[in-house]
Amino acid sequence: MPSKDEKIFVTRPNLPPLEEFLPYLEKVWESRFLTNNGPFHRQFEAELSRFLGVDYLSLFANGTLALVTALQALRITGEVITTPYSFVATAHALYWNGIRPVFVDVEPDYLTIDPAKIEPAITPHTTAILGVHVYGNPCKMEQIQEIADTFGLHVIYDAAHAFGVTYKGQSVLRYGDLSILSFHATKVFTTFEGGAIIAQNEKLKERIDYLKNFGFANEVTVIGPGINAKMNEFQAALGLLQLKYVQQYIEQRKQISLRYQEIFEKIPGIRVLPHPGEIEYNFAYFPIFIDEKVYGTSRDAMYEILKQHNIYARRYFYPLITHFPPYRGYESARPEHLPVAEKVSREVLCLPLYADLKPEVVEQIGDIFKQHAP
Ligand SMILES: *Cc1c(COP(=O)(O)O)cnc(C)c1O
């Protein structure tokens, strides 16, 4: 049992041993290279690309700036078709680019954007599809690409949850025109804050690298209205060290997830997501979906009951993006157009999941749910 006052949160960042990080800091203090494509930045960019199996990766200060810049890099305008079932930054990145989001529903199996809903939402103003690999579940990437090719649209993936995920043996980051990653404290791989854009060709990576540094191509040339979205040397150094450990973190997450799965598959009224063999997961989240009619107790009641046990689960993603004031006025945001997303948003609860989560806590959470089972 966890001690009586210990609070269990949905996640707890993994950090390498501090003594292993100190030599990196000493190097920074010696070199006085703090940012602007310094030695750790260059090394981390190369090693991370190799680790993820991608060719054209650009590091960013955080995932949101990466997404805002990705839309700029492709000169996306007009309307973009996207999902309501995500973290709000997905839609905010469109808003900050003056792009109108067009929300379509998610498919019921993996809760990614439903390809069948995309085509009917295309108008003469549509320029791109912005999918989210939610919980690390890859979007229906082949179908999405087919639609994009037919209608001449760009495809961007918010892969903030999908660090290290592969589909048919290849990184999901190789799909679409651009993908973005987040290395925020709550993600599987963290550099405190951080992110990346993955491009599919060198020319686009070059443009992205200019844009993240005010648009400077050299000391005297500005290619466009860039921004400051550079990753600093502190983040890059930590990232290098985290790469040594992330495989181990993911393996620990896997063991915990398998145990959760075993417990929750047997409880009537609770659904867990399937994990097909063609996908290698990162076990970023463990969402469960509570059908109150069958289970007998509501999602919100269970959320409160867990809190009474000092267990702080999170309702990712509730409310839907389409319920927030900047977005709820759009026709496409109306609940009747988004029945699947509305339903799962009312049912979802993400359970605590991190590499060093104690097995006793997993059993305790399982017992709490079993006590309330029908
Ligand atoms: C975390 C997250 C982001 C934002 O990333 P930051 O690094 O926190 O800016 C964007 N989209 C999704 C789906 C996320 O989960």
The ligand as an SDF file (V2000), in Angstrom:
LIG
                    3D

 15 15  0  0  0  0  0  0  0  0999 V2000
    1.1570   17.5830  -24.9120 C   0  0  0  0  0  0  0  0  0  0  0  0
    0.3860   17.7720  -26.1700 C   0  0  0  0  0  0  0  0  0  0  0  0
    0.6000   18.8720  -27.0250 C   0  0  0  0  0  0  0  0  0  0  0  0
    1.4190   20.0550  -26.6360 C   0  0  0  0  0  0  0  0  0  0  0  0
    2.7410   19.7930  -26.4000 O   0  0  0  0  0  0  0  0  0  0  0  0
    3.5840   20.7860  -25.4530 P   0  0  0  0  0  0  0  0  0  0  0  0
    4.9670   20.2550  -25.5750 O   0  0  0  0  0  0  0  0  0  0  0  0
    3.0210   20.6580  -24.0780 O   0  0  0  0  0  0  0  0  0  0  0  0
    3.4420   22.1670  -25.9980 O   0  0  0  0  0  0  0  0  0  0  0  0
   -0.0590   18.8960  -28.2460 C   0  0  0  0  0  0  0  0  0  0  0  0
   -0.9160   17.9240  -28.5980 N   0  0  0  0  0  0  0  0  0  0  0  0
   -1.1730   16.8780  -27.8020 C   0  0  0  0  0  0  0  0  0  0  0  0
   -2.1040   15.8260  -28.2800 C   0  0  0  0  0  0  0  0  0  0  0  0
   -0.5500   16.7850  -26.5480 C   0  0  0  0  0  0  0  0  0  0  0  0
   -0.8470   15.7590  -25.7390 O   0  0  0  0  0  0  0  0  0  0  0  0
  1  2  1  0
  2  3  1  0
  2 14  2  0
  3  4  1  0
  3 10  2  0
  4  5  1  0
  5  6  1  0
  6  7  2  0
  6  8  1  0
  6  9  1  0
 10 11  1  0
 11 12  2  0
 12 13  1  0
 12 14  1  0
 14 15  1  0
M  END
$$$$
